[in-house]
Amino acid sequence: MCRNIRTLFNFDPPVTHDEIEAASLQFVRKISGFNRPSKSNEALFHSAVNEIAAVSARLLRSLDTTAPPKNREEEAAKARARTAAHNL
């Protein structure tokens, strides 16, 4: 899994459109191997990002859980601590 794609479900406050789009962009970059597509692939690249963002948004709206929402700041602090421990 691409390290730049973060879990977006069950957070308080809920995920934003920008976060879904950023994760979709990272996914398309990962599977295509392009950081920036060539001019001939640009329209297809952006279309794929938009389609994946739409599907992801529908998925996230449909999911259900009984777990309490995660706090974004607490989860970010945990991720920073894991990264720091990994880099030692």
N, C-alpha and C positions, 0 to 999 in steps of 0.2 A: 504494500500500500504506500502511496506517496505520503511522505511525512508532512507535506504542506496541507493536506486535506484533513480537516478536523471534524470530529463528531459534531453534528448540528442539532441533534434531537434532544429534547427534554432539558432545555436550559431556561433560566429565568434571568433576564427577559428572553422571550422567544427569538429564534433565528430571524435575521433580516434578509431581505431580497439580495442585498449586496454580498452577504456572507454565502448565500447559496450560489450566486453567480461566481464568486471567487473560487469556491470549491469546484464548481463545474469547469471553470477555466483550467484549474490545476489538473483535473482529471483528463481533459482533452489534450493538454500539453503532454501529460504522461503517456497516454496511449498512442498519440500520434508521433511523439518524438520531436515535435516542433515547439520551441519556445515562442517563436514568431513564425507564422506560416508564410510561404512565398505568396506573391500576388495572385498566382493562379489557384492557390488553395485557400486564400483568405476568406472568401464568402462561405465555403463549406465549413471551415474551421469555426467561424463565428456562429453559423447555423447550428452546428453540433453543440456549442456551448449553450446557446439559447434553449435547444431542445432538452438537453440534460438538466439545465436549471429548472425548466418547467416540470419535468418528471420528478426531479428531486423535491421541489416545493409540494407537489401533490402527495408524494410519499410522506414527507414530514408532517403534512396536515392530517394524513390518514392514520398515522401510528398512534397507538394508545399504550399507556403504561400506568402502573400503580405506584411506581417509584416517585419520590418527591423530585421536583426539578433541581438540577445542579446549578450552583452559583458560578457564574462565569469567572469572577475574580479568583475564587478559591481554586477552580480547575486550572486557570492560567498559572497561578502560583505553584501548584503541584507539578505542572509541565515544566516550568522553569527550574524547579528543584531537581526533577529527573534529568533534565538536560545538563545541569551543573554537575550532578553526580556522575553522569556518563562521560563528561569531558575531563574529569580528574585523572 
